[in-house]
Amino acid sequence: MNWYLEVLKKYAVFNGRARRKEYWYFLLFSILISIVLAIVDKMLGSFSTAAGMGLLGGIYSLAILIPSLAVSVRRLHDTGRSGWWVLIILIPLIGAIVLLIFTVQDSTPGENAYGENPKELTA
């Protein structure tokens, strides 16, 4: 849970680097929270099948939009890529696959253009 909160503390920090652990734990907790909110929305009757989400899920999605982008950019920085690569997700299917491959790759060792390796700082 600390990794999730750490990303929220860096709400709109697009510089620096993010470890795989930070990125994937944030994604995991976001998905779990979204599932819980979808269940609550369904119970409250505020779930829209046409929109694919309910009121609470929509508010949550808007709330984590910027932190999600920021941690994705920092994750790309950790692999030595520009944060602009996050826009590849706009290409249907292929973009998601390429972004997935980029995010599962290990950090570039040592310091790169985006800062110190966070893995080495905590070791």
TORTI-753670 format. One record per atom (N, C-alpha, C): residue number from 1; residue in one letter; atom name; x, y, z. Coordinates in pm, whole numbers, plus 50000, padded with zeros to 5 digits. Layout:
N
    n  res  atom     xx     yy     zz
  NUM    A    CA      X      Y      Z
...
END
This chain:
123
    n  res  atom     xx     yy     zz
    1    M     N  50082  49880  50000
    1    M    CA  50000  50000  50000
    1    M     C  50087  50126  50000
    2    N     N  50209  50113  50056
    2    N    CA  50298  50230  50061
    2    N     C  50335  50279  49921
    3    W     N  50350  50185  49827
    3    W    CA  50386  50224  49690
    3    W     C  50274  50305  49627
    4    Y     N  50150  50269  49657
    4    Y    CA  50034  50341  49604
    4    Y     C  50033  50484  49661
    5    L     N  50052  50495  49790
    5    L    CA  50051  50626  49855
    5    L     C  50169  50712  49810
    6    E     N  50282  50646  49784
    6    E    CA  50401  50720  49737
    6    E     C  50374  50788  49603
    7    V     N  50303  50719  49514
    7    V    CA  50267  50777  49385
    7    V     C  50172  50895  49405
    8    L     N  50077  50881  49496
    8    L    CA  49983  50991  49521
    8    L     C  50053  51112  49583
    9    K     N  50158  51089  49662
    9    K    CA  50234  51200  49718
    9    K     C  50306  51278  49608
   10    K     N  50347  51205  49503
   10    K    CA  50412  51269  49388
   10    K     C  50307  51295  49281
   11    Y     N  50196  51356  49320
   11    Y    CA  50076  51369  49237
   11    Y     C  50105  51409  49092
   12    A     N  50179  51514  49071
   12    A    CA  50205  51562  48935
   12    A     C  50355  51578  48908
   13    V     N  50434  51486  48963
   13    V    CA  50579  51491  48942
   13    V     C  50611  51406  48820
   14    F     N  50646  51473  48711
   14    F    CA  50675  51404  48586
   14    F     C  50825  51386  48562
   15    N     N  50908  51438  48652
   15    N    CA  51053  51421  48635
   15    N     C  51102  51316  48734
   16    G     N  51217  51259  48704
   16    G    CA  51271  51153  48788
   16    G     C  51239  51016  48733
   17    R     N  51258  50917  48818
   17    R    CA  51242  50778  48775
   17    R     C  51155  50702  48874
   18    A     N  51084  50601  48825
   18    A    CA  51000  50516  48909
   18    A     C  51037  50370  48886
   19    R     N  51056  50297  48993
   19    R    CA  51088  50155  48983
   19    R     C  50968  50077  48930
   20    R     N  50995  49956  48882
   20    R    CA  50886  49868  48839
   20    R     C  50788  49843  48952
   21    K     N  50842  49822  49070
   21    K    CA  50759  49793  49187
   21    K     C  50659  49907  49213
   22    E     N  50708  50029  49208
   22    E    CA  50622  50146  49229
   22    E     C  50512  50151  49125
   23    Y     N  50546  50132  48999
   23    Y    CA  50448  50139  48889
   23    Y     C  50343  50029  48900
   24    W     N  50388  49904  48916
   24    W    CA  50296  49792  48913
   24    W     C  50209  49783  49039
   25    Y     N  50264  49819  49156
   25    Y    CA  50180  49822  49276
   25    Y     C  50074  49931  49266
   26    F     N  50110  50045  49209
   26    F    CA  50011  50151  49190
   26    F     C  49900  50102  49097
   27    L     N  49938  50037  48988
   27    L    CA  49840  49984  48894
   27    L     C  49752  49878  48960
   28    L     N  49811  49787  49037
   28    L    CA  49735  49683  49105
   28    L     C  49632  49743  49201
   29    F     N  49675  49834  49287
   29    F    CA  49582  49894  49383
   29    F     C  49475  49977  49314
   30    S     N  49510  50043  49204
   30    S    CA  49411  50120  49129
   30    S     C  49303  50030  49072
   31    I     N  49344  49916  49019
   31    I    CA  49247  49821  48963
   31    I     C  49157  49765  49074
   32    L     N  49218  49729  49187
   32    L    CA  49139  49676  49298
   32    L     C  49039  49779  49350
   33    I     N  49082  49902  49364
   33    I    CA  48992  50009  49410
   33    I     C  48881  50031  49308
   34    S     N  48913  50027  49180
   34    S    CA  48812  50043  49075
   34    S     C  48708  49932  49079
   35    I     N  48752  49810  49104
   35    I    CA  48658  49698  49114
   35    I     C  48564  49716  49233
   36    V     N  48620  49754  49346
   36    V    CA  48538  49777  49465
   36    V     C  48438  49890  49440
   37    L     N  48483  49998  49378
   37    L    CA  48393  50109  49349
   37    L     C  48285  50071  49248
   38    A     N  48318  49983  49153
   38    A    CA  48217  49936  49058
   38    A     C  48110  49855  49129
   39    I     N  48150  49773  49226
   39    I    CA  48054  49695  49304
   39    I     C  47965  49788  49386
   40    V     N  48025  49887  49449
   40    V    CA  47947  49984  49528
   40    V     C  47852  50062  49437
   41    D     N  47901  50104  49321
   41    D    CA  47816  50175  49225
   41    D     C  47698  50088  49183
   42    K     N  47724  49960  49161
   42    K    CA  47618  49867  49121
   42    K     C  47513  49854  49232
   43    M     N  47560  49846  49356
   43    M    CA  47468  49835  49471
   43    M     C  47387  49962  49491
   44    L     N  47449  50076  49464
   44    L    CA  47379  50205  49480
   44    L     C  47290  50238  49361
   45    G     N  47308  50165  49251
   45    G    CA  47229  50192  49132
   45    G     C  47283  50305  49048
   46    S     N  47407  50344  49072
   46    S    CA  47467  50453  48995
   46    S     C  47562  50403  48887
   47    F     N  47557  50270  48859
   47    F    CA  47642  50212  48756
   47    F     C  47573  50220  48622
   48    S     N  47643  50270  48522
   48    S    CA  47589  50281  48386
   48    S     C  47658  50179  48297
   49    T     N  47583  50083  48244
   49    T    CA  47643  49984  48155
   49    T     C  47686  50048  48024
   50    A     N  47618  50152  47982
   50    A    CA  47656  50221  47858
   50    A     C  47793  50288  47872
   51    A     N  47817  50350  47988
   51    A    CA  47945  50417  48013
   51    A     C  48051  50319  48062
   52    G     N  48010  50206  48116
   52    G    CA  48104  50107  48168
   52    G     C  48156  50139  48305
   53    M     N  48100  50239  48371
   53    M    CA  48140  50274  48507
   53    M     C  48028  50353  48574
   54    G     N  48044  50368  48702
   54    G    CA  47945  50442  48779
   54    G     C  47999  50576  48822
   55    L     N  47921  50643  48905
   55    L    CA  47958  50776  48953
   55    L     C  48087  50774  49034
   56    L     N  48095  50683  49131
   56    L    CA  48215  50677  49215
   56    L     C  48338  50636  49135
   57    G     N  48321  50540  49044
   57    G    CA  48431  50496  48959
   57    G     C  48480  50607  48868
   58    G     N  48387  50687  48816
   58    G    CA  48423  50799  48730
   58    G     C  48501  50906  48805
   59    I     N  48456  50935  48926
   59    I    CA  48527  51034  49008
   59    I     C  48666  50985  49043
   60    Y     N  48676  50856  49078
   60    Y    CA  48807  50798  49110
   60    Y     C  48900  50801  48988
   61    S     N  48846  50767  48872
   61    S    CA  48927  50768  48749
   61    S     C  48982  50906  48720
   62    L     N  48900  51007  48737
   62    L    CA  48947  51145  48717
   62    L     C  49051  51184  48821
   63    A     N  49032  51137  48945
   63    A    CA  49125  51173  49052
   63    A     C  49264  51114  49031
   64    I     N  49272  50995  48972
   64    I    CA  49404  50932  48955
   64    I     C  49459  50947  48814
   65    L     N  49394  51023  48730
   65    L    CA  49442  51041  48593
   65    L     C  49583  51100  48589
   66    I     N  49604  51210  48658
   66    I    CA  49735  51276  48655
   66    I     C  49842  51192  48726
   67    P     N  49814  51134  48846
   67    P    CA  49916  51048  48905
   67    P     C  49951  50926  48817
   68    S     N  49852  50872  48746
   68    S    CA  49878  50758  48657
   68    S     C  49970  50799  48542
   69    L     N  49944  50913  48484
   69    L    CA  50031  50962  48377
   69    L     C  50171  50990  48430
   70    A     N  50178  51051  48548
   70    A    CA  50308  51087  48606
   70    A     C  50391  50963  48636
   71    V     N  50332  50860  48696
   71    V    CA  50409  50740  48728
   71    V     C  50446  50665  48600
   72    S     N  50363  50672  48497
   72    S    CA  50397  50609  48369
   72    S     C  50517  50679  48305
   73    V     N  50517  50811  48309
   73    V    CA  50629  50888  48253
   73    V     C  50756  50859  48331
   74    R     N  50746  50856  48464
   74    R    CA  50865  50826  48546
   74    R     C  50914  50684  48521
   75    R     N  50822  50591  48496
   75    R    CA  50861  50453  48466
   75    R     C  50936  50447  48332
   76    L     N  50888  50521  48233
   76    L    CA  50957  50527  48104
   76    L     C  51095  50590  48121
   77    H     N  51103  50693  48204
   77    H    CA  51233  50755  48232
   77    H     C  51328  50653  48292
   78    D     N  51278  50564  48376
   78    D    CA  51362  50464  48441
   78    D     C  51422  50367  48340
   79    T     N  51352  50346  48229
   79    T    CA  51404  50257  48125
   79    T     C  51486  50333  48022
   80    G     N  51507  50463  48045
   80    G    CA  51590  50543  47956
   80    G     C  51515  50603  47838
   81    R     N  51382  50606  47845
   81    R    CA  51302  50659  47735
   81    R     C  51237  50792  47776
   82    S     N  51205  50871  47677
   82    S    CA  51134  50995  47700
   82    S     C  50991  50965  47747
   83    G     N  50937  51053  47828
   83    G    CA  50800  51037  47875
   83    G     C  50697  51048  47764
   84    W     N  50736  51107  47652
   84    W    CA  50644  51120  47540
   84    W     C  50604  50984  47482
   85    W     N  50680  50880  47513
   85    W    CA  50646  50746  47466
   85    W     C  50511  50700  47522
   86    V     N  50464  50764  47628
   86    V    CA  50334  50726  47685
   86    V     C  50222  50746  47583
   87    L     N  50244  50835  47487
   87    L    CA  50142  50862  47384
   87    L     C  50125  50746  47287
   88    I     N  50215  50649  47290
   88    I    CA  50203  50534  47201
   88    I     C  50077  50453  47233
   89    I     N  50024  50472  47351
   89    I    CA  49901  50403  47390
   89    I     C  49784  50443  47301
   90    L     N  49796  50555  47231
   90    L    CA  49689  50601  47143
   90    L     C  49678  50516  47016
   91    I     N  49780  50436  46985
   91    I    CA  49774  50345  46872
   91    I     C  49702  50219  46920
   92    P     N  49588  50185  46862
   92    P    CA  49511  50070  46910
   92    P     C  49593  49940  46911
   93    L     N  49579  49865  47017
   93    L    CA  49640  49735  47042
   93    L     C  49793  49736  47041
   94    I     N  49854  49775  46931
   94    I    CA  50001  49774  46922
   94    I     C  50062  49868  47025
   95    G     N  50001  49985  47044
   95    G    CA  50052  50082  47141
   95    G     C  50050  50026  47282
   96    A     N  49942  49957  47318
   96    A    CA  49933  49899  47452
   96    A     C  50038  49790  47472
   97    I     N  50061  49711  47369
   97    I    CA  50162  49605  47379
   97    I     C  50302  49664  47393
   98    V     N  50333  49765  47314
   98    V    CA  50465  49829  47322
   98    V     C  50485  49894  47459
   99    L     N  50383  49964  47509
   99    L    CA  50394  50027  47640
   99    L     C  50411  49922  47750
  100    L     N  50341  49811  47739
  100    L    CA  50356  49702  47835
  100    L     C  50500  49650  47834
  101    I     N  50556  49631  47716
  101    I    CA  50695  49583  47706
  101    I     C  50790  49684  47769
  102    F     N  50769  49812  47743
  102    F    CA  50855  49915  47801
  102    F     C  50847  49916  47954
  103    T     N  50728  49897  48009
  103    T    CA  50711  49907  48155
  103    T     C  50759  49784  48231
  104    V     N  50769  49670  48164
  104    V    CA  50818  49550  48233
  104    V     C  50970  49538  48226
  105    Q     N  51033  49618  48144
  105    Q    CA  51179  49612  48133
  105    Q     C  51246  49664  48260
  106    D     N  51366  49613  48285
  106    D    CA  51443  49653  48402
  106    D     C  51495  49796  48385
  107    S     N  51531  49856  48495
  107    S    CA  51588  49991  48495
  107    S     C  51720  49994  48421
  108    T     N  51750  50112  48365
  108    T    CA  51885  50128  48312
  108    T     C  51978  50143  48432
  109    P     N  52088  50069  48434
  109    P    CA  52177  50075  48551
  109    P     C  52242  50212  48565
  110    G     N  52266  50249  48689
  110    G    CA  52333  50375  48717
  110    G     C  52246  50495  48686
  111    E     N  52310  50607  48674
  111    E    CA  52240  50732  48647
  111    E     C  52215  50744  48497
  112    N     N  52097  50794  48461
  112    N    CA  52071  50824  48320
  112    N     C  52030  50971  48310
  113    A     N  51980  51013  48196
  113    A    CA  51946  51154  48174
  113    A     C  51834  51202  48266
  114    Y     N  51763  51110  48329
  114    Y    CA  51648  51147  48411
  114    Y     C  51675  51137  48561
  115    G     N  51796  51103  48599
  115    G    CA  51831  51101  48740
  115    G     C  51896  50970  48785
  116    E     N  51913  50961  48916
  116    E    CA  51972  50843  48979
  116    E     C  51877  50724  48968
  117    N     N  51933  50605  48967
  117    N    CA  51854  50483  48965
  117    N     C  51790  50464  49103
  118    P     N  51657  50465  49113
  118    P    CA  51592  50451  49243
  118    P     C  51617  50314  49307
  119    K     N  51645  50215  49227
  119    K    CA  51672  50081  49279
  119    K     C  51804  50081  49357
  120    E     N  51902  50154  49307
  120    E    CA  52032  50163  49373
  120    E     C  52027  50251  49495
  121    L     N  51936  50348  49498
  121    L    CA  51925  50439  49612
  121    L     C  51869  50367  49734
  122    T     N  51779  50269  49713
  122    T    CA  51718  50199  49826
  122    T     C  51794  50074  49865
  123    A     N  51885  50031  49783
  123    A    CA  51959  49906  49812
  123    A     C  52066  49926  49917
END
